[in-house]
Amino acid sequence: MVALLDANLSHYASLTIDIWAYKVDITPGAGAAGSMGAALSAFCGATLRSGIDIVMEVVGLDAAVKDADLVITESGSVNML
């Protein structure tokens, strides 16, 4: 199954180069987590941006923490007993 999926992804990358002149296989941010963004970029001219950059912009993070002495971040989940 892995070999088949890999072959199909290689074929997809070849098509994007041949038809749309878009090198999806070497485009930063177009990997597994960015596959929808890569498709929109290749086929619709969308611009790929980092998800965290968008979230920081939308919530105004720079302004929210500019006077902070300490910022605590978390990724994943926190289990409280």
PDB file of N, CA, C and O in Angstrom:
ATOM      1  N   MET A   1       0.821  -1.187   0.000  1.00  0.00           N
ATOM      2  CA  MET A   1       0.000   0.000   0.000  1.00  0.00           C
ATOM      3  C   MET A   1       0.870   1.259   0.000  1.00  0.00           C
ATOM      4  O   MET A   1       0.582   2.212  -0.724  1.00  0.00           O
ATOM      5  N   VAL A   2       1.930   1.264   0.807  1.00  0.00           N
ATOM      6  CA  VAL A   2       2.802   2.445   0.872  1.00  0.00           C
ATOM      7  C   VAL A   2       3.445   2.705  -0.485  1.00  0.00           C
ATOM      8  O   VAL A   2       3.531   3.852  -0.925  1.00  0.00           O
ATOM      9  N   ALA A   3       3.894   1.652  -1.143  1.00  0.00           N
ATOM     10  CA  ALA A   3       4.522   1.814  -2.461  1.00  0.00           C
ATOM     11  C   ALA A   3       3.528   2.383  -3.474  1.00  0.00           C
ATOM     12  O   ALA A   3       3.890   3.233  -4.288  1.00  0.00           O
ATOM     13  N   LEU A   4       2.286   1.921  -3.426  1.00  0.00           N
ATOM     14  CA  LEU A   4       1.258   2.422  -4.334  1.00  0.00           C
ATOM     15  C   LEU A   4       0.952   3.896  -4.063  1.00  0.00           C
ATOM     16  O   LEU A   4       0.858   4.694  -4.996  1.00  0.00           O
ATOM     17  N   LEU A   5       0.798   4.252  -2.794  1.00  0.00           N
ATOM     18  CA  LEU A   5       0.545   5.653  -2.441  1.00  0.00           C
ATOM     19  C   LEU A   5       1.713   6.545  -2.858  1.00  0.00           C
ATOM     20  O   LEU A   5       1.504   7.639  -3.382  1.00  0.00           O
ATOM     21  N   ASP A   6       2.931   6.083  -2.627  1.00  0.00           N
ATOM     22  CA  ASP A   6       4.115   6.850  -3.009  1.00  0.00           C
ATOM     23  C   ASP A   6       4.178   7.053  -4.522  1.00  0.00           C
ATOM     24  O   ASP A   6       4.497   8.143  -4.996  1.00  0.00           O
ATOM     25  N   ALA A   7       3.873   6.005  -5.268  1.00  0.00           N
ATOM     26  CA  ALA A   7       3.868   6.105  -6.733  1.00  0.00           C
ATOM     27  C   ALA A   7       2.806   7.096  -7.196  1.00  0.00           C
ATOM     28  O   ALA A   7       3.047   7.885  -8.110  1.00  0.00           O
ATOM     29  N   ASN A   8       1.632   7.057  -6.568  1.00  0.00           N
ATOM     30  CA  ASN A   8       0.563   7.992  -6.940  1.00  0.00           C
ATOM     31  C   ASN A   8       0.930   9.433  -6.617  1.00  0.00           C
ATOM     32  O   ASN A   8       0.626  10.338  -7.394  1.00  0.00           O
ATOM     33  N   LEU A   9       1.582   9.656  -5.477  1.00  0.00           N
ATOM     34  CA  LEU A   9       2.018  11.012  -5.135  1.00  0.00           C
ATOM     35  C   LEU A   9       3.077  11.524  -6.101  1.00  0.00           C
ATOM     36  O   LEU A   9       3.080  12.702  -6.456  1.00  0.00           O
ATOM     37  N   SER A  10       3.965  10.652  -6.522  1.00  0.00           N
ATOM     38  CA  SER A  10       4.977  11.029  -7.515  1.00  0.00           C
ATOM     39  C   SER A  10       4.321  11.388  -8.840  1.00  0.00           C
ATOM     40  O   SER A  10       4.721  12.347  -9.501  1.00  0.00           O
ATOM     41  N   HIS A  11       3.317  10.615  -9.223  1.00  0.00           N
ATOM     42  CA  HIS A  11       2.574  10.897 -10.454  1.00  0.00           C
ATOM     43  C   HIS A  11       1.865  12.252 -10.349  1.00  0.00           C
ATOM     44  O   HIS A  11       1.894  13.044 -11.291  1.00  0.00           O
ATOM     45  N   TYR A  12       1.236  12.512  -9.214  1.00  0.00           N
ATOM     46  CA  TYR A  12       0.566  13.792  -8.977  1.00  0.00           C
ATOM     47  C   TYR A  12       1.557  14.951  -9.093  1.00  0.00           C
ATOM     48  O   TYR A  12       1.262  15.970  -9.717  1.00  0.00           O
ATOM     49  N   ALA A  13       2.737  14.786  -8.486  1.00  0.00           N
ATOM     50  CA  ALA A  13       3.765  15.835  -8.554  1.00  0.00           C
ATOM     51  C   ALA A  13       4.185  16.069 -10.000  1.00  0.00           C
ATOM     52  O   ALA A  13       4.377  17.213 -10.411  1.00  0.00           O
ATOM     53  N   SER A  14       4.328  14.998 -10.772  1.00  0.00           N
ATOM     54  CA  SER A  14       4.690  15.138 -12.185  1.00  0.00           C
ATOM     55  C   SER A  14       3.621  15.889 -12.967  1.00  0.00           C
ATOM     56  O   SER A  14       3.930  16.735 -13.806  1.00  0.00           O
ATOM     57  N   LEU A  15       2.364  15.574 -12.685  1.00  0.00           N
ATOM     58  CA  LEU A  15       1.273  16.266 -13.382  1.00  0.00           C
ATOM     59  C   LEU A  15       1.244  17.749 -13.058  1.00  0.00           C
ATOM     60  O   LEU A  15       1.029  18.571 -13.949  1.00  0.00           O
ATOM     61  N   THR A  16       1.457  18.103 -11.802  1.00  0.00           N
ATOM     62  CA  THR A  16       1.428  19.522 -11.448  1.00  0.00           C
ATOM     63  C   THR A  16       2.554  20.287 -12.132  1.00  0.00           C
ATOM     64  O   THR A  16       2.397  21.459 -12.475  1.00  0.00           O
ATOM     65  N   ILE A  17       3.693  19.623 -12.329  1.00  0.00           N
ATOM     66  CA  ILE A  17       4.799  20.265 -13.048  1.00  0.00           C
ATOM     67  C   ILE A  17       4.465  20.380 -14.532  1.00  0.00           C
ATOM     68  O   ILE A  17       4.609  21.450 -15.124  1.00  0.00           O
ATOM     69  N   ASP A  18       4.018  19.277 -15.133  1.00  0.00           N
ATOM     70  CA  ASP A  18       3.757  19.246 -16.575  1.00  0.00           C
ATOM     71  C   ASP A  18       2.600  20.145 -16.995  1.00  0.00           C
ATOM     72  O   ASP A  18       2.684  20.831 -18.014  1.00  0.00           O
ATOM     73  N   ILE A  19       1.525  20.145 -16.219  1.00  0.00           N
ATOM     74  CA  ILE A  19       0.319  20.871 -16.619  1.00  0.00           C
ATOM     75  C   ILE A  19       0.293  22.301 -16.104  1.00  0.00           C
ATOM     76  O   ILE A  19      -0.059  23.219 -16.846  1.00  0.00           O
ATOM     77  N   TRP A  20       0.662  22.504 -14.840  1.00  0.00           N
ATOM     78  CA  TRP A  20       0.537  23.825 -14.227  1.00  0.00           C
ATOM     79  C   TRP A  20       1.880  24.491 -13.931  1.00  0.00           C
ATOM     80  O   TRP A  20       1.906  25.605 -13.407  1.00  0.00           O
ATOM     81  N   ALA A  21       2.990  23.834 -14.253  1.00  0.00           N
ATOM     82  CA  ALA A  21       4.331  24.359 -13.981  1.00  0.00           C
ATOM     83  C   ALA A  21       4.522  24.691 -12.515  1.00  0.00           C
ATOM     84  O   ALA A  21       5.193  25.665 -12.174  1.00  0.00           O
ATOM     85  N   TYR A  22       3.927  23.873 -11.640  1.00  0.00           N
ATOM     86  CA  TYR A  22       4.012  24.065 -10.194  1.00  0.00           C
ATOM     87  C   TYR A  22       4.739  22.878  -9.593  1.00  0.00           C
ATOM     88  O   TYR A  22       4.323  21.734  -9.774  1.00  0.00           O
ATOM     89  N   LYS A  23       5.811  23.142  -8.887  1.00  0.00           N
ATOM     90  CA  LYS A  23       6.637  22.073  -8.315  1.00  0.00           C
ATOM     91  C   LYS A  23       6.186  21.763  -6.889  1.00  0.00           C
ATOM     92  O   LYS A  23       6.818  22.173  -5.915  1.00  0.00           O
ATOM     93  N   VAL A  24       5.075  21.026  -6.794  1.00  0.00           N
ATOM     94  CA  VAL A  24       4.481  20.717  -5.499  1.00  0.00           C
ATOM     95  C   VAL A  24       5.425  19.908  -4.621  1.00  0.00           C
ATOM     96  O   VAL A  24       5.359  19.994  -3.395  1.00  0.00           O
ATOM     97  N   ASP A  25       6.293  19.129  -5.232  1.00  0.00           N
ATOM     98  CA  ASP A  25       7.176  18.251  -4.451  1.00  0.00           C
ATOM     99  C   ASP A  25       8.303  18.994  -3.749  1.00  0.00           C
ATOM    100  O   ASP A  25       8.928  18.440  -2.845  1.00  0.00           O
ATOM    101  N   ILE A  26       8.577  20.224  -4.139  1.00  0.00           N
ATOM    102  CA  ILE A  26       9.652  20.991  -3.486  1.00  0.00           C
ATOM    103  C   ILE A  26       9.163  22.319  -2.908  1.00  0.00           C
ATOM    104  O   ILE A  26       9.971  23.126  -2.449  1.00  0.00           O
ATOM    105  N   THR A  27       7.863  22.551  -2.925  1.00  0.00           N
ATOM    106  CA  THR A  27       7.314  23.800  -2.415  1.00  0.00           C
ATOM    107  C   THR A  27       7.218  23.759  -0.898  1.00  0.00           C
ATOM    108  O   THR A  27       6.542  22.886  -0.353  1.00  0.00           O
ATOM    109  N   PRO A  28       7.884  24.686  -0.196  1.00  0.00           N
ATOM    110  CA  PRO A  28       7.791  24.710   1.269  1.00  0.00           C
ATOM    111  C   PRO A  28       6.341  24.878   1.723  1.00  0.00           C
ATOM    112  O   PRO A  28       5.616  25.731   1.211  1.00  0.00           O
ATOM    113  N   GLY A  29       5.933  24.069   2.676  1.00  0.00           N
ATOM    114  CA  GLY A  29       4.580  24.146   3.206  1.00  0.00           C
ATOM    115  C   GLY A  29       3.568  23.314   2.451  1.00  0.00           C
ATOM    116  O   GLY A  29       2.389  23.305   2.804  1.00  0.00           O
ATOM    117  N   ALA A  30       4.011  22.608   1.405  1.00  0.00           N
ATOM    118  CA  ALA A  30       3.085  21.820   0.588  1.00  0.00           C
ATOM    119  C   ALA A  30       3.147  20.333   0.920  1.00  0.00           C
ATOM    120  O   ALA A  30       2.728  19.502   0.114  1.00  0.00           O
ATOM    121  N   GLY A  31       3.660  19.994   2.088  1.00  0.00           N
ATOM    122  CA  GLY A  31       3.770  18.588   2.478  1.00  0.00           C
ATOM    123  C   GLY A  31       2.454  18.029   2.965  1.00  0.00           C
ATOM    124  O   GLY A  31       1.387  18.542   2.625  1.00  0.00           O
ATOM    125  N   ALA A  32       2.526  16.986   3.753  1.00  0.00           N
ATOM    126  CA  ALA A  32       1.327  16.269   4.198  1.00  0.00           C
ATOM    127  C   ALA A  32       0.304  17.192   4.858  1.00  0.00           C
ATOM    128  O   ALA A  32      -0.883  17.114   4.543  1.00  0.00           O
ATOM    129  N   ALA A  33       0.737  18.047   5.750  1.00  0.00           N
ATOM    130  CA  ALA A  33      -0.202  18.927   6.446  1.00  0.00           C
ATOM    131  C   ALA A  33      -0.676  20.078   5.563  1.00  0.00           C
ATOM    132  O   ALA A  33      -1.675  20.725   5.878  1.00  0.00           O
ATOM    133  N   GLY A  34       0.017  20.336   4.481  1.00  0.00           N
ATOM    134  CA  GLY A  34      -0.340  21.450   3.609  1.00  0.00           C
ATOM    135  C   GLY A  34      -0.862  21.029   2.255  1.00  0.00           C
ATOM    136  O   GLY A  34      -0.817  21.805   1.301  1.00  0.00           O
ATOM    137  N   SER A  35      -1.354  19.817   2.161  1.00  0.00           N
ATOM    138  CA  SER A  35      -1.751  19.302   0.845  1.00  0.00           C
ATOM    139  C   SER A  35      -2.917  20.079   0.228  1.00  0.00           C
ATOM    140  O   SER A  35      -2.924  20.305  -0.982  1.00  0.00           O
ATOM    141  N   MET A  36      -3.881  20.484   1.015  1.00  0.00           N
ATOM    142  CA  MET A  36      -4.986  21.271   0.463  1.00  0.00           C
ATOM    143  C   MET A  36      -4.484  22.642   0.018  1.00  0.00           C
ATOM    144  O   MET A  36      -4.868  23.138  -1.041  1.00  0.00           O
ATOM    145  N   GLY A  37      -3.637  23.238   0.821  1.00  0.00           N
ATOM    146  CA  GLY A  37      -3.050  24.517   0.436  1.00  0.00           C
ATOM    147  C   GLY A  37      -2.217  24.406  -0.821  1.00  0.00           C
ATOM    148  O   GLY A  37      -2.240  25.300  -1.667  1.00  0.00           O
ATOM    149  N   ALA A  38      -1.476  23.304  -0.953  1.00  0.00           N
ATOM    150  CA  ALA A  38      -0.660  23.085  -2.152  1.00  0.00           C
ATOM    151  C   ALA A  38      -1.548  22.974  -3.383  1.00  0.00           C
ATOM    152  O   ALA A  38      -1.231  23.536  -4.432  1.00  0.00           O
ATOM    153  N   ALA A  39      -2.661  22.251  -3.260  1.00  0.00           N
ATOM    154  CA  ALA A  39      -3.582  22.117  -4.391  1.00  0.00           C
ATOM    155  C   ALA A  39      -4.168  23.480  -4.762  1.00  0.00           C
ATOM    156  O   ALA A  39      -4.235  23.825  -5.942  1.00  0.00           O
ATOM    157  N   LEU A  40      -4.591  24.254  -3.765  1.00  0.00           N
ATOM    158  CA  LEU A  40      -5.146  25.582  -4.046  1.00  0.00           C
ATOM    159  C   LEU A  40      -4.101  26.502  -4.654  1.00  0.00           C
ATOM    160  O   LEU A  40      -4.419  27.332  -5.506  1.00  0.00           O
ATOM    161  N   SER A  41      -2.866  26.360  -4.225  1.00  0.00           N
ATOM    162  CA  SER A  41      -1.789  27.167  -4.777  1.00  0.00           C
ATOM    163  C   SER A  41      -1.510  26.780  -6.224  1.00  0.00           C
ATOM    164  O   SER A  41      -1.376  27.645  -7.090  1.00  0.00           O
ATOM    165  N   ALA A  42      -1.422  25.475  -6.484  1.00  0.00           N
ATOM    166  CA  ALA A  42      -1.124  24.995  -7.836  1.00  0.00           C
ATOM    167  C   ALA A  42      -2.235  25.315  -8.814  1.00  0.00           C
ATOM    168  O   ALA A  42      -1.965  25.761  -9.929  1.00  0.00           O
ATOM    169  N   PHE A  43      -3.489  25.095  -8.415  1.00  0.00           N
ATOM    170  CA  PHE A  43      -4.598  25.170  -9.350  1.00  0.00           C
ATOM    171  C   PHE A  43      -5.339  26.496  -9.344  1.00  0.00           C
ATOM    172  O   PHE A  43      -6.002  26.835 -10.324  1.00  0.00           O
ATOM    173  N   CYS A  44      -5.238  27.260  -8.243  1.00  0.00           N
ATOM    174  CA  CYS A  44      -6.012  28.502  -8.133  1.00  0.00           C
ATOM    175  C   CYS A  44      -5.151  29.733  -7.886  1.00  0.00           C
ATOM    176  O   CYS A  44      -5.669  30.848  -7.813  1.00  0.00           O
ATOM    177  N   GLY A  45      -3.833  29.540  -7.757  1.00  0.00           N
ATOM    178  CA  GLY A  45      -2.947  30.673  -7.535  1.00  0.00           C
ATOM    179  C   GLY A  45      -2.930  31.189  -6.107  1.00  0.00           C
ATOM    180  O   GLY A  45      -2.485  32.310  -5.859  1.00  0.00           O
ATOM    181  N   ALA A  46      -3.416  30.376  -5.153  1.00  0.00           N
ATOM    182  CA  ALA A  46      -3.418  30.788  -3.746  1.00  0.00           C
ATOM    183  C   ALA A  46      -1.981  30.911  -3.235  1.00  0.00           C
ATOM    184  O   ALA A  46      -1.060  30.313  -3.791  1.00  0.00           O
ATOM    185  N   THR A  47      -1.808  31.680  -2.189  1.00  0.00           N
ATOM    186  CA  THR A  47      -0.503  31.847  -1.554  1.00  0.00           C
ATOM    187  C   THR A  47      -0.443  30.991  -0.300  1.00  0.00           C
ATOM    188  O   THR A  47      -1.342  31.042   0.540  1.00  0.00           O
ATOM    189  N   LEU A  48       0.625  30.198  -0.175  1.00  0.00           N
ATOM    190  CA  LEU A  48       0.806  29.375   1.019  1.00  0.00           C
ATOM    191  C   LEU A  48       1.367  30.232   2.142  1.00  0.00           C
ATOM    192  O   LEU A  48       2.333  30.972   1.956  1.00  0.00           O
ATOM    193  N   ARG A  49       0.741  30.120   3.316  1.00  0.00           N
ATOM    194  CA  ARG A  49       1.228  30.812   4.501  1.00  0.00           C
ATOM    195  C   ARG A  49       1.225  29.839   5.664  1.00  0.00           C
ATOM    196  O   ARG A  49       0.432  28.899   5.700  1.00  0.00           O
ATOM    197  N   SER A  50       2.101  30.068   6.594  1.00  0.00           N
ATOM    198  CA  SER A  50       2.162  29.253   7.796  1.00  0.00           C
ATOM    199  C   SER A  50       0.895  29.461   8.617  1.00  0.00           C
ATOM    200  O   SER A  50       0.457  30.593   8.822  1.00  0.00           O
ATOM    201  N   GLY A  51       0.310  28.359   9.085  1.00  0.00           N
ATOM    202  CA  GLY A  51      -0.906  28.441   9.884  1.00  0.00           C
ATOM    203  C   GLY A  51      -0.721  29.264  11.143  1.00  0.00           C
ATOM    204  O   GLY A  51      -1.595  30.053  11.502  1.00  0.00           O
ATOM    205  N   ILE A  52       0.401  29.091  11.816  1.00  0.00           N
ATOM    206  CA  ILE A  52       0.628  29.840  13.052  1.00  0.00           C
ATOM    207  C   ILE A  52       0.749  31.336  12.774  1.00  0.00           C
ATOM    208  O   ILE A  52       0.312  32.153  13.585  1.00  0.00           O
ATOM    209  N   ASP A  53       1.337  31.701  11.639  1.00  0.00           N
ATOM    210  CA  ASP A  53       1.426  33.120  11.291  1.00  0.00           C
ATOM    211  C   ASP A  53       0.039  33.729  11.117  1.00  0.00           C
ATOM    212  O   ASP A  53      -0.211  34.857  11.541  1.00  0.00           O
ATOM    213  N   ILE A  54      -0.856  32.976  10.492  1.00  0.00           N
ATOM    214  CA  ILE A  54      -2.226  33.467  10.292  1.00  0.00           C
ATOM    215  C   ILE A  54      -2.935  33.623  11.635  1.00  0.00           C
ATOM    216  O   ILE A  54      -3.571  34.647  11.888  1.00  0.00           O
ATOM    217  N   VAL A  55      -2.826  32.613  12.493  1.00  0.00           N
ATOM    218  CA  VAL A  55      -3.471  32.673  13.811  1.00  0.00           C
ATOM    219  C   VAL A  55      -2.920  33.845  14.620  1.00  0.00           C
ATOM    220  O   VAL A  55      -3.691  34.581  15.236  1.00  0.00           O
ATOM    221  N   MET A  56      -1.601  34.027  14.629  1.00  0.00           N
ATOM    222  CA  MET A  56      -0.998  35.131  15.380  1.00  0.00           C
ATOM    223  C   MET A  56      -1.509  36.478  14.883  1.00  0.00           C
ATOM    224  O   MET A  56      -1.757  37.388  15.674  1.00  0.00           O
ATOM    225  N   GLU A  57      -1.664  36.598  13.564  1.00  0.00           N
ATOM    226  CA  GLU A  57      -2.164  37.841  12.986  1.00  0.00           C
ATOM    227  C   GLU A  57      -3.622  38.087  13.372  1.00  0.00           C
ATOM    228  O   GLU A  57      -3.985  39.193  13.772  1.00  0.00           O
ATOM    229  N   VAL A  58      -4.443  37.066  13.253  1.00  0.00           N
ATOM    230  CA  VAL A  58      -5.877  37.204  13.524  1.00  0.00           C
ATOM    231  C   VAL A  58      -6.154  37.558  14.982  1.00  0.00           C
ATOM    232  O   VAL A  58      -7.010  38.395  15.268  1.00  0.00           O
ATOM    233  N   VAL A  59      -5.428  36.921  15.906  1.00  0.00           N
ATOM    234  CA  VAL A  59      -5.687  37.178  17.326  1.00  0.00           C
ATOM    235  C   VAL A  59      -4.896  38.362  17.867  1.00  0.00           C
ATOM    236  O   VAL A  59      -5.068  38.733  19.028  1.00  0.00           O
ATOM    237  N   GLY A  60      -4.026  38.968  17.045  1.00  0.00           N
ATOM    238  CA  GLY A  60      -3.240  40.112  17.492  1.00  0.00           C
ATOM    239  C   GLY A  60      -2.245  39.743  18.571  1.00  0.00           C
ATOM    240  O   GLY A  60      -2.094  40.466  19.556  1.00  0.00           O
ATOM    241  N   LEU A  61      -1.567  38.626  18.393  1.00  0.00           N
ATOM    242  CA  LEU A  61      -0.674  38.119  19.429  1.00  0.00           C
ATOM    243  C   LEU A  61       0.467  39.083  19.762  1.00  0.00           C
ATOM    244  O   LEU A  61       0.788  39.267  20.936  1.00  0.00           O
ATOM    245  N   ASP A  62       1.074  39.688  18.771  1.00  0.00           N
ATOM    246  CA  ASP A  62       2.185  40.614  19.041  1.00  0.00           C
ATOM    247  C   ASP A  62       1.786  41.698  20.035  1.00  0.00           C
ATOM    248  O   ASP A  62       2.511  41.974  20.990  1.00  0.00           O
ATOM    249  N   ALA A  63       0.627  42.311  19.802  1.00  0.00           N
ATOM    250  CA  ALA A  63       0.151  43.366  20.699  1.00  0.00           C
ATOM    251  C   ALA A  63      -0.226  42.802  22.065  1.00  0.00           C
ATOM    252  O   ALA A  63      -0.021  43.453  23.090  1.00  0.00           O
ATOM    253  N   ALA A  64      -0.779  41.588  22.077  1.00  0.00           N
ATOM    254  CA  ALA A  64      -1.240  40.996  23.336  1.00  0.00           C
ATOM    255  C   ALA A  64      -0.092  40.648  24.277  1.00  0.00           C
ATOM    256  O   ALA A  64      -0.276  40.642  25.494  1.00  0.00           O
ATOM    257  N   VAL A  65       1.078  40.360  23.739  1.00  0.00           N
ATOM    258  CA  VAL A  65       2.198  39.926  24.591  1.00  0.00           C
ATOM    259  C   VAL A  65       3.357  40.919  24.619  1.00  0.00           C
ATOM    260  O   VAL A  65       4.413  40.617  25.176  1.00  0.00           O
ATOM    261  N   LYS A  66       3.173  42.098  24.026  1.00  0.00           N
ATOM    262  CA  LYS A  66       4.304  43.025  23.916  1.00  0.00           C
ATOM    263  C   LYS A  66       4.864  43.466  25.269  1.00  0.00           C
ATOM    264  O   LYS A  66       6.060  43.735  25.376  1.00  0.00           O
ATOM    265  N   ASP A  67       4.035  43.544  26.291  1.00  0.00           N
ATOM    266  CA  ASP A  67       4.510  43.965  27.609  1.00  0.00           C
ATOM    267  C   ASP A  67       4.671  42.791  28.582  1.00  0.00           C
ATOM    268  O   ASP A  67       4.936  42.990  29.767  1.00  0.00           O
ATOM    269  N   ALA A  68       4.509  41.584  28.074  1.00  0.00           N
ATOM    270  CA  ALA A  68       4.578  40.399  28.946  1.00  0.00           C
ATOM    271  C   ALA A  68       6.023  40.064  29.298  1.00  0.00           C
ATOM    272  O   ALA A  68       6.920  40.192  28.465  1.00  0.00           O
ATOM    273  N   ASP A  69       6.236  39.642  30.516  1.00  0.00           N
ATOM    274  CA  ASP A  69       7.542  39.141  30.934  1.00  0.00           C
ATOM    275  C   ASP A  69       7.668  37.646  30.681  1.00  0.00           C
ATOM    276  O   ASP A  69       8.773  37.118  30.560  1.00  0.00           O
ATOM    277  N   LEU A  70       6.523  36.969  30.601  1.00  0.00           N
ATOM    278  CA  LEU A  70       6.503  35.525  30.421  1.00  0.00           C
ATOM    279  C   LEU A  70       5.283  35.144  29.605  1.00  0.00           C
ATOM    280  O   LEU A  70       4.175  35.610  29.870  1.00  0.00           O
ATOM    281  N   VAL A  71       5.497  34.282  28.597  1.00  0.00           N
ATOM    282  CA  VAL A  71       4.396  33.746  27.799  1.00  0.00           C
ATOM    283  C   VAL A  71       4.511  32.234  27.841  1.00  0.00           C
ATOM    284  O   VAL A  71       5.554  31.675  27.500  1.00  0.00           O
ATOM    285  N   ILE A  72       3.447  31.576  28.255  1.00  0.00           N
ATOM    286  CA  ILE A  72       3.428  30.115  28.326  1.00  0.00           C
ATOM    287  C   ILE A  72       2.566  29.601  27.186  1.00  0.00           C
ATOM    288  O   ILE A  72       1.417  30.013  27.026  1.00  0.00           O
ATOM    289  N   THR A  73       3.126  28.707  26.406  1.00  0.00           N
ATOM    290  CA  THR A  73       2.382  28.119  25.296  1.00  0.00           C
ATOM    291  C   THR A  73       2.221  26.629  25.533  1.00  0.00           C
ATOM    292  O   THR A  73       2.928  26.034  26.346  1.00  0.00           O
ATOM    293  N   GLU A  74       1.280  26.035  24.811  1.00  0.00           N
ATOM    294  CA  GLU A  74       1.002  24.612  24.961  1.00  0.00           C
ATOM    295  C   GLU A  74       0.612  24.060  23.601  1.00  0.00           C
ATOM    296  O   GLU A  74      -0.063  24.729  22.818  1.00  0.00           O
ATOM    297  N   SER A  75       1.035  22.853  23.330  1.00  0.00           N
ATOM    298  CA  SER A  75       0.671  22.188  22.085  1.00  0.00           C
ATOM    299  C   SER A  75       0.213  20.777  22.418  1.00  0.00           C
ATOM    300  O   SER A  75       0.855  20.085  23.208  1.00  0.00           O
ATOM    301  N   GLY A  76      -0.872  20.353  21.831  1.00  0.00           N
ATOM    302  CA  GLY A  76      -1.381  19.019  22.101  1.00  0.00           C
ATOM    303  C   GLY A  76      -2.468  19.070  23.141  1.00  0.00           C
ATOM    304  O   GLY A  76      -3.513  19.679  22.917  1.00  0.00           O
ATOM    305  N   SER A  77      -2.242  18.440  24.278  1.00  0.00           N
ATOM    306  CA  SER A  77      -3.264  18.433  25.316  1.00  0.00           C
ATOM    307  C   SER A  77      -2.611  18.458  26.690  1.00  0.00           C
ATOM    308  O   SER A  77      -1.465  18.046  26.869  1.00  0.00           O
ATOM    309  N   VAL A  78      -3.367  18.946  27.635  1.00  0.00           N
ATOM    310  CA  VAL A  78      -2.908  18.968  29.012  1.00  0.00           C
ATOM    311  C   VAL A  78      -3.870  18.085  29.797  1.00  0.00           C
ATOM    312  O   VAL A  78      -5.083  18.287  29.751  1.00  0.00           O
ATOM    313  N   ASN A  79      -3.337  17.121  30.506  1.00  0.00           N
ATOM    314  CA  ASN A  79      -4.173  16.236  31.309  1.00  0.00           C
ATOM    315  C   ASN A  79      -4.080  16.639  32.764  1.00  0.00           C
ATOM    316  O   ASN A  79      -2.997  16.629  33.349  1.00  0.00           O
ATOM    317  N   MET A  80      -5.190  16.986  33.341  1.00  0.00           N
ATOM    318  CA  MET A  80      -5.238  17.383  34.742  1.00  0.00           C
ATOM    319  C   MET A  80      -5.824  16.233  35.542  1.00  0.00           C
ATOM    320  O   MET A  80      -6.884  15.713  35.194  1.00  0.00           O
ATOM    321  N   LEU A  81      -5.150  15.834  36.604  1.00  0.00           N
ATOM    322  CA  LEU A  81      -5.652  14.765  37.458  1.00  0.00           C
ATOM    323  C   LEU A  81      -6.451  15.319  38.611  1.00  0.00           C
ATOM    324  O   LEU A  81      -6.953  14.557  39.437  1.00  0.00           O
TER     325      LEU A  81
END
